[in-house]
Amino acid sequence: MGRSILQASVTDRGLVLDPRTKLFMLLNMAIFVLGSAGGERVQALTPLFCAMPAVLLFSARKWKTAITFVILFILSYSMYTIFGPMTTGALHYILLGCSGILARFLPSIMMGGYLVSTTTVSEFTAAMLKMKLSEKIIIPLSVMFRFFPTVFDEAASINAAMRMRGIHLGGRNAGGILEYRMVPLMTCCVKIGEELSAAALTRGLGGEVRRTNICNIGFKVQDIIFIMISLVPYVLWILDIVGI
Amino acid sequence: MIEIKNVSFRHENADEGSIHDISLTIPDGQCVLLCGESGSGKTTVTRLINGLIPHYYEGEIQGEVIANGLNVTSSELYETAKIVGSVFQNPRSQFFCVDTTSELAFGCENMGMPEAEILSRIDRVTEEMNISPLMGRNIFELSGGEKQKIACGSVSALQPEIMVLDEPTSNLDLNAIEELKETVLKWKASGKTIVIAEHRLYWLREICDRVICTQNGRIAFDMTMTDFAALTEEERAAYGLRPLFNEKGVRPVGNFSGTKTMTLNNFNFSYDKDEALNIPKLEIPIGSIVAVTGNNGAGKSTFSRCLCGLEKKFKGTVTMNGETLKSKQLLKKCYMVMQDVNHQLFCETVEEEVQLGMNDENAGDVQKILAELDLDGFAERHPMSLSGGQKQRTAIASAMLADKEILLFDEPTSGLDFRHMEQTAELLSSLKSKKTVFVVTHDPELISRCCTHILRIENGRATEFYS
């Protein structure tokens, strides 16, 4: 997963949604599934809601992730609703705790996973620009996303070096694993970060004009459908509040 | 026209200035080679022209630099960026975007150009540089040469009149250098003023009109390429410069007399379904120094990773001294000195560093080995505070103390000047007959100085092995 943070390949990713739609759906997951807001009627709909990340992951051809998610979710949800009431005492609490937490967190995590694995940095930047965010936020964020693959690359090389030195779990220097990794990782990342900024500055980053963006994003039919679905719980919630 | 007027510069934390009172005038359309030893000030000159000095690398500066009428020293970097384009050494760290198309657009986007204009510029650049197959790809999956092409393209899209290249071939193989050469020739033909700071000189013979050599922060000589080519290689070497003419067909040094061999069996490896390596059997003399050559992507790094036991799924073996070593044992017998040696220095002092993972029987030899590798004065220093060569030697010392039989060097001389390259060659030669050494390299000068054998890998196969 780590390597695929905002590194989607532009071709072959199935249903293309605007990053803003994805963000909106992620927000909804957090509010209604994780935060269980919205009252009884909305909560009755949550299983349906949780199907959304599965559908999206399938559409993006992330078969493995999607299937694991569906199985885990069904397991934990049925544990929670069927076996939960049947047990008592400590077992009851353990079961309820584990399955409850999993069933609540999983859909949001999957939605987040879908967001980062099917969006490119440029699309994300373009979306932030369209949401009228300040460049003071956009530039540091895009640098951060650019940096993930670099950090993973560096960490992989350091890991290889550690294995050749016999530093691994179960080896005699196992105690130092974290320390030994951090020092070179920091050194390398600082150096790369410095060179990266220099290269970006010589290409005019940080000028006074507002940046443009060639990335073509915008709401299409599929976005409207998903946004409509995502609006349902809000409508129900408002209806609840006004008392209908 | 670039005018550098009486410029001196001292980095913020440095005791000494990096350049002293340099004055230069480079007329429009001229192509200049800046050469000289590491630390002689050529990178400083390139940074003065693109404005990174004094706006990014801060320090004490006197004098000023004018590029096409713009005072670079006092203007903001994004103003300079419209006139001066820069290509750097490290392909890993000069990309802001993750996909190639956005990278080409990056500079233009920063200028706030309209979308249609940017797209037409991208089209033009991809056509000019034949990089349409690279469009829409993830930059992290490209080879070093392809990355450098994208870097050139991204600068080209901004259409600056001046191009500054700082050691652009450090990480490139011979084919990629040829392609870079073509790109630079196109820039030259379109009338751009070009400044290239470089250690490898031969590819610039037909490109540059003028050669400026720096030494201790001053200009040692400033002559035409014709005059420079008339110097003897010895005269060039005296300035710390590498040869201008590369001999065709590199020969390894012949004086190797070892008779014992080790056998690499079944060196096959695939990533998913793509076969990356296929060497059924290969005999390597024990104690030899083998240069591993081949183009980027030919399978050299897969070969290295398999040999060092870093690929868990690798099924091949090495037979030496009657033992057959599998991946796990290879991990204990082999050690790779990486291109970026910073990845493998973990401890707080050199002494601790070399003792980490040491075979306890060697405890008495620590001082001896440090002395052998000229590190005896540095035992208490932090490894990260050492110079590049010293770091390399620290890594070697740790491998010696850990009883590694096979040492593998990944591009040990990339970006090194003549003197440091010679030092590395001497260091490698000193390992001859003690360890079996593999050197993955693109550097013909290194090979002809210290390697006893050459192994050529193409498309994952060992196409040639000779001494």
Chai-1 contact restraints between the chains, C-beta under 6 A:
chainA,res_idxA,chainB,res_idxB,connection_type,confidence,min_distance_angstrom,max_distance_angstrom,comment,restraint_id
A,Q7,B,V98,contact,1.0,0.0,6.0,A-B,restraint_1
A,V10,B,G136,contact,1.0,0.0,6.0,A-B,restraint_2
A,T120,B,D99,contact,1.0,0.0,6.0,A-B,restraint_3
A,V121,B,V98,contact,1.0,0.0,6.0,A-B,restraint_4
A,S122,B,S102,contact,1.0,0.0,6.0,A-B,restraint_5
A,P149,B,F140,contact,1.0,0.0,6.0,A-B,restraint_6
A,S157,B,H343,contact,1.0,0.0,6.0,A-B,restraint_7
A,I158,B,H343,contact,1.0,0.0,6.0,A-B,restraint_8
A,A160,B,L310,contact,1.0,0.0,6.0,A-B,restraint_9
A,A161,B,H343,contact,1.0,0.0,6.0,A-B,restraint_10
A,A161,B,Q344,contact,1.0,0.0,6.0,A-B,restraint_11
A,M164,B,Y335,contact,1.0,0.0,6.0,A-B,restraint_12
A,R165,B,G357,contact,1.0,0.0,6.0,A-B,restraint_13
A,G166,B,G357,contact,1.0,0.0,6.0,A-B,restraint_14
A,Y180,B,F346,contact,1.0,0.0,6.0,A-B,restraint_15
A,P184,B,N342,contact,1.0,0.0,6.0,A-B,restraint_16
A,P184,B,H343,contact,1.0,0.0,6.0,A-B,restraint_17
A,T187,B,N342,contact,1.0,0.0,6.0,A-B,restraint_18
A,T187,B,M384,contact,1.0,0.0,6.0,A-B,restraint_19
A,C188,B,N342,contact,1.0,0.0,6.0,A-B,restraint_20
A,I192,B,S93,contact,1.0,0.0,6.0,A-B,restraint_21
A,E195,B,N90,contact,1.0,0.0,6.0,A-B,restraint_22
A,E195,B,S93,contact,1.0,0.0,6.0,A-B,restraint_23
A,L196,B,S93,contact,1.0,0.0,6.0,A-B,restraint_24
A,A198,B,L52,contact,1.0,0.0,6.0,A-B,restraint_25
A,A198,B,Y56,contact,1.0,0.0,6.0,A-B,restraint_26
A,A199,B,F88,contact,1.0,0.0,6.0,A-B,restraint_27
A,A199,B,Q94,contact,1.0,0.0,6.0,A-B,restraint_28
A,A200,B,F96,contact,1.0,0.0,6.0,A-B,restraint_29
A,L201,B,Y56,contact,1.0,0.0,6.0,A-B,restraint_30
A,L201,B,L77,contact,1.0,0.0,6.0,A-B,restraint_31
A,T202,B,N50,contact,1.0,0.0,6.0,A-B,restraint_32
A,T202,B,A81,contact,1.0,0.0,6.0,A-B,restraint_33
A,T202,B,S86,contact,1.0,0.0,6.0,A-B,restraint_34
A,R203,B,A81,contact,1.0,0.0,6.0,A-B,restraint_35
A,R203,B,F106,contact,1.0,0.0,6.0,A-B,restraint_36
A,R203,B,G107,contact,1.0,0.0,6.0,A-B,restraint_37
A,G204,B,Y78,contact,1.0,0.0,6.0,A-B,restraint_38
A,G204,B,A81,contact,1.0,0.0,6.0,A-B,restraint_39
A,G204,B,G107,contact,1.0,0.0,6.0,A-B,restraint_40
A,G204,B,N110,contact,1.0,0.0,6.0,A-B,restraint_41
A,G204,B,M111,contact,1.0,0.0,6.0,A-B,restraint_42
A,L205,B,N110,contact,1.0,0.0,6.0,A-B,restraint_43
A,G206,B,Y78,contact,1.0,0.0,6.0,A-B,restraint_44
A,G207,B,Y78,contact,1.0,0.0,6.0,A-B,restraint_45
A,G207,B,N110,contact,1.0,0.0,6.0,A-B,restraint_46
A,V209,B,G112,contact,1.0,0.0,6.0,A-B,restraint_47
A,R210,B,G112,contact,1.0,0.0,6.0,A-B,restraint_48
A,R211,B,E109,contact,1.0,0.0,6.0,A-B,restraint_49
A,R211,B,N110,contact,1.0,0.0,6.0,A-B,restraint_50
A,T212,B,E109,contact,1.0,0.0,6.0,A-B,restraint_51
A,T212,B,G112,contact,1.0,0.0,6.0,A-B,restraint_52
A,N213,B,E109,contact,1.0,0.0,6.0,A-B,restraint_53
A,I214,B,A105,contact,1.0,0.0,6.0,A-B,restraint_54
A,I214,B,E115,contact,1.0,0.0,6.0,A-B,restraint_55
A,I214,B,I118,contact,1.0,0.0,6.0,A-B,restraint_56
